[in-house]
Amino acid sequence: ALLSMLVFYSIRGPRWDERPPDVGPNALWWPRYREYADACRRLSWLNTDCQHVCHVAILGKPYRLPWRAAKVCFEHQRDFNYLEERHLWDDAHVEPDGIHIAGMCYRVLIVEQDADSRAGPGLETLERAGRVIRYDRALEDAQLIERIDELAPPDIRVGQDVPGLRVRHVVKEGCHFFLLFNETHSPVEATIELPVDGLAEVFDPWTATSSKMADDGRLALSGHSLRVIVVDGA
């Protein structure tokens, strides 16, 4: 375990096979490592001690997380968290308005696989309130998104069909931060409609620079790039 943390200044001889030069002065991208580390530091600060704005959960098991509904949510910019089923009988408060746990309130629960019988009472409460979506192959992608939107209106609205765009909304120190990541190699452009008012700026975590967001909400992202839209909530 300790050897896996080493960085060799030389990779001559058997050291070539012992520690691949992914990190360290032998890596081709080493001259840009500071830029990468700074971007990670900024994003780590942003995602620590913040409030995640998310109202959709997908029920999972400790050894298996369903992926079909997750894929649809990802590709339609509907943020979600996986919720391990044990929470329904262990430490979550299940009410008709949703699942309350760790400061979150999930108003939609997507169930894609059979749940443990101990989750039955919690699921029944949510079923009676109409907050459970049973997802199977017969349910079209558009139908799933429509049912999600009925229970939890979309937070970030994207005007175009951009299946490679991922979104996340957090609140920290009175400001709203919207993380948008282009997961594809090709550039994308979309119109972004935010759920809050205020002066919006687009922040680049790689360069630590920002610019005013376009008045029409247009945002262009090159392949595999991330931008953070910041809105002062004060």
Phi, psi and omega in degrees: 000322180291322180297329182293345181264355184283152172236115182274135175284338176232142178241029176288152175068212184294347179296338178301320181271340184281322183219099179303143186279049179288326179233132180128175186295348179271354178278143181297330184265008183304323180299340179258010184298322180300318179298316179296314181296321178295320178296318177297320180297316180296318180290326177295318176300317183295322185267008177252137178056040177241170176254117179281126178265104184201132184236012182239133177232146174246124185287133181221172177252162181295342182242002180204127176243123180293150186240341187294310178295325178299319179300316180296317179297315178304311187285349177245018176056044173249104183291150181206166170235147169284141178236116178293134189299334181300335181295335181293335177243356185259288190232003178270151173261111183262114182236166178302335181273356176142191181258121181255119180200135176051041178079003180254156172227108180268115183269350178228132174237119178263125181244119185246348182217162180298137183259159174302143182299334180292343177277356184306307181302316179296317179296323179297318177301316180289324178298315180298328179274358179074027185257006179253131174247115177276115185257127174217180185294340181283343181271118180292155180303315181297325179293320178299313180297320179298317181290323176298315183295331178295325183267329181216095181308144183302140182281302177257126180255130181246124188288335184248166176275102182229080185298342180272000183269129178248146183227154176204140182235123175229156177240130180212133177051042176079003180246150175262132179238125179246112181268126179234124185233129175271106185278357182256168179282332183276148177291151177228156176219134183210161175264123184254126175248121184265154182275000181232153178264158178136171178292122182253132176238149180257120184253136177257110183292343179283321184253351182060032177247157180220159178213158180294137178291144180302142182299329181271005177079008181287137179222129179251135179231126175286172183301133177058033179250157182231138173228152178241120175271125184246128178233123178288118183272003182291000000 
